[in-house]
Amino acid sequence: MTMKVIGAGFGRTGTLSMKGALEHLGLGPCYHMLEVLNRPENADAWFDAAQGEPLGAGADWDDILRGYQSSVDWPACHFWRPLSEHYPDAKVILTVRDEEAWWNSISNTIFRSFQTKDSVNDPDRLRMRRMSRDLIVNKVFGGNLTDREHALAVYRRNIETVEAALPKERLLVFDVAQGWEPLCAFLELPVPDDPFPSTNTTKQFQERMAARNAGKPLPPLNP
């Protein structure tokens, strides 16, 4: 099993819905930040990869992503360039959404979670926190999570960089609101009869984060 699809879009661009869509199309399992919860030892590997120069130097991608056919969301999207070089036959999907909607979503979910103080003692959660803070807070956003214009500039720069680096036949710039048709055309797969997945709304993210911080069972996500 090897990687067939690499996601290059930032978190809160519909990446969990994208994970569901790719798995529905037979391109799963799909690696998403939630997968680090299942394989917490990978948090250290992602952290180490982010220290490499050039980015990802020395990372054993086949080991980190063993058993997966696709990836979306952080941490993997931060490494779209070395991953696309390591898996030259994989297609790349850049998930995007309306800028204002993205800012409203990420500022009320991921950014808020980093700014909320809580007491974490679980070793696995501490490993995840070290990795995600280093990668998302520091390396992607330069430690600045409160400046809207700064965050949007980083968001735009990622889109421009990906579009400039990859040939059009290998890259799909995709808004999950577009549904199955452009995705399936790009992947050369039939369009399913089922609705396109829609999950992990801002409210659901906040509810799950509150439950996790309180040590309670996480509420389910709708498919």
C-alpha positions in Angstrom: 0.0 0.0 0.0 1.3 3.4 -0.9 0.1 7.0 -0.8 -2.2 7.9 -3.7 -3.5 11.3 -2.5 -1.7 14.0 -0.6 -3.7 16.8 1.0 -2.0 20.3 0.9 -4.8 22.3 2.4 -4.7 23.9 5.9 -6.9 22.6 8.7 -10.5 23.9 8.8 -10.8 23.7 5.0 -13.1 20.7 5.3 -10.3 18.3 5.8 -12.3 15.8 8.0 -15.1 15.8 5.4 -12.3 15.2 2.8 -11.0 12.3 4.8 -14.5 10.8 4.8 -14.9 11.4 1.1 -11.5 9.8 0.2 -12.2 6.8 2.4 -15.7 6.4 0.8 -14.0 6.4 -2.6 -11.7 3.5 -1.6 -8.6 5.7 -0.9 -8.4 5.0 2.8 -7.4 4.9 5.4 -6.7 8.6 5.2 -4.3 10.2 7.6 -5.7 13.2 9.5 -4.7 14.9 12.8 -7.2 12.6 14.5 -5.1 9.6 13.4 -2.3 10.9 15.6 -4.6 10.1 18.5 -4.6 6.5 17.3 -0.8 6.4 16.8 0.5 8.9 19.4 4.1 7.7 18.8 3.9 9.4 15.4 3.7 12.8 17.1 7.4 12.5 17.9 8.2 11.5 14.3 6.2 14.5 12.9 8.0 16.8 15.4 11.4 15.5 14.3 10.5 15.9 10.6 9.6 19.5 11.2 13.1 20.1 12.6 14.8 18.8 9.4 16.4 21.2 6.9 15.2 21.0 4.3 11.8 20.4 5.7 11.2 16.7 6.3 14.8 15.7 5.8 15.5 12.3 7.2 11.9 11.4 7.8 10.9 7.8 7.1 7.6 8.6 5.4 6.9 5.0 4.6 7.0 4.2 8.3 5.0 7.2 9.5 2.3 6.7 6.9 2.4 2.9 6.8 -1.1 1.5 6.1 -2.5 4.8 4.7 -3.4 5.6 1.1 -4.1 9.3 1.5 -3.5 12.2 3.9 -5.2 15.5 4.7 -5.0 18.2 7.4 -2.0 18.9 9.7 0.5 17.6 10.4 0.8 15.9 6.9 -0.3 19.0 4.9 2.7 20.9 6.2 4.9 18.4 4.4 3.1 18.4 1.1 6.3 19.2 -0.8 8.6 16.4 0.5 5.6 14.0 0.5 4.9 14.8 -3.2 8.5 14.2 -4.0 8.7 10.9 -2.1 5.4 9.7 -3.7 5.8 11.0 -7.2 2.7 9.1 -8.5 0.4 10.5 -5.8 -2.1 13.3 -6.7 -2.3 16.4 -4.6 -5.5 18.0 -3.4 -5.4 21.6 -2.1 -8.6 22.1 0.0 -9.7 25.7 0.2 -12.7 27.7 1.4 -13.9 31.3 1.6 -11.2 33.3 3.4 -13.6 34.9 5.9 -15.3 31.5 6.7 -11.9 29.9 7.2 -10.7 32.6 9.6 -13.9 32.5 11.6 -13.6 28.7 11.8 -10.0 28.4 12.7 -10.0 31.3 15.2 -12.8 29.7 17.1 -11.5 26.1 17.0 -7.8 25.3 16.5 -6.5 28.7 17.5 -8.7 28.9 20.5 -7.6 25.5 21.7 -4.0 26.6 21.6 -4.8 29.7 23.7 -6.9 27.8 26.3 -5.0 27.0 29.4 -5.5 23.5 30.9 -3.6 21.0 32.9 -2.4 18.1 30.7 -0.5 15.2 32.3 -1.1 12.4 29.9 2.2 11.6 28.1 0.6 11.0 24.8 -1.3 14.3 24.8 1.9 16.1 25.9 3.7 14.6 22.8 0.8 15.7 20.6 0.8 19.2 22.1 4.5 19.6 21.6 4.3 18.6 18.0 1.2 20.6 17.1 2.3 23.8 18.9 5.7 23.6 17.2 4.4 22.9 13.8 1.1 24.8 13.6 1.6 27.7 16.0 5.3 28.4 15.5 6.3 27.1 12.1 3.1 27.8 10.1 1.8 31.0 11.8 5.0 32.3 13.4 3.5 32.3 16.9 0.8 34.8 16.0 -2.7 33.4 16.3 -4.6 36.6 17.0 -3.9 38.8 13.9 -6.5 38.1 11.3 -4.6 39.7 8.4 -1.4 37.8 9.3 -3.3 34.5 9.4 -5.0 35.2 6.1 -1.6 36.1 4.5 -0.2 32.8 5.6 -3.3 31.0 4.3 -3.0 32.8 0.9 0.7 32.1 0.7 0.2 28.4 1.1 -2.3 28.3 -1.7 0.0 30.3 -4.0 3.0 28.2 -3.2 1.3 24.9 -3.9 -0.3 26.1 -7.1 3.1 27.4 -8.3 5.0 24.2 -7.5 2.8 21.5 -9.0 1.7 20.9 -12.6 -2.1 21.3 -13.1 -2.6 17.7 -14.1 -1.3 16.6 -10.7 -3.1 19.2 -8.5 -6.8 19.8 -7.7 -7.8 23.0 -5.9 -11.0 21.9 -4.2 -13.7 23.4 -2.0 -15.7 20.5 -0.4 -18.8 22.5 -1.1 -18.3 21.6 -4.8 -19.2 18.0 -3.9 -18.3 14.7 -5.7 -18.1 15.7 -9.3 -14.8 17.6 -9.6 -13.1 15.3 -7.0 -14.1 12.2 -8.8 -13.2 13.6 -12.2 -9.7 14.4 -10.9 -9.3 11.0 -9.3 -10.9 9.2 -12.3 -13.4 7.5 -10.1 -17.2 7.1 -10.4 -19.4 9.5 -8.6 -21.1 7.9 -5.5 -24.8 8.0 -5.0 -24.4 9.0 -1.3 -24.2 12.6 -0.2 -20.7 14.2 0.1 -19.6 13.9 3.8 -20.0 17.0 5.9 -18.6 16.8 9.5 -16.6 18.6 12.2 -18.4 21.9 12.3 -17.1 24.6 14.6 -19.7 23.6 17.2 -18.7 19.9 17.0 -15.0 20.8 17.3 -15.6 22.9 20.4 -17.8 20.2 22.0 -15.1 17.6 21.5 -12.4 19.8 22.8 -14.4 20.5 25.9 -15.0 16.8 26.5 -11.3 16.0 25.9 -10.2 18.7 28.4 -12.7 17.4 30.9 -11.6 13.8 30.5 -15.0 12.8 29.2 -15.9 10.5 26.2 -15.8 12.4 23.0 -19.2 13.0 21.3 -19.5 11.3 17.9 -19.0 13.2 14.7 -21.8 13.0 12.1 -20.7 11.3 8.9 
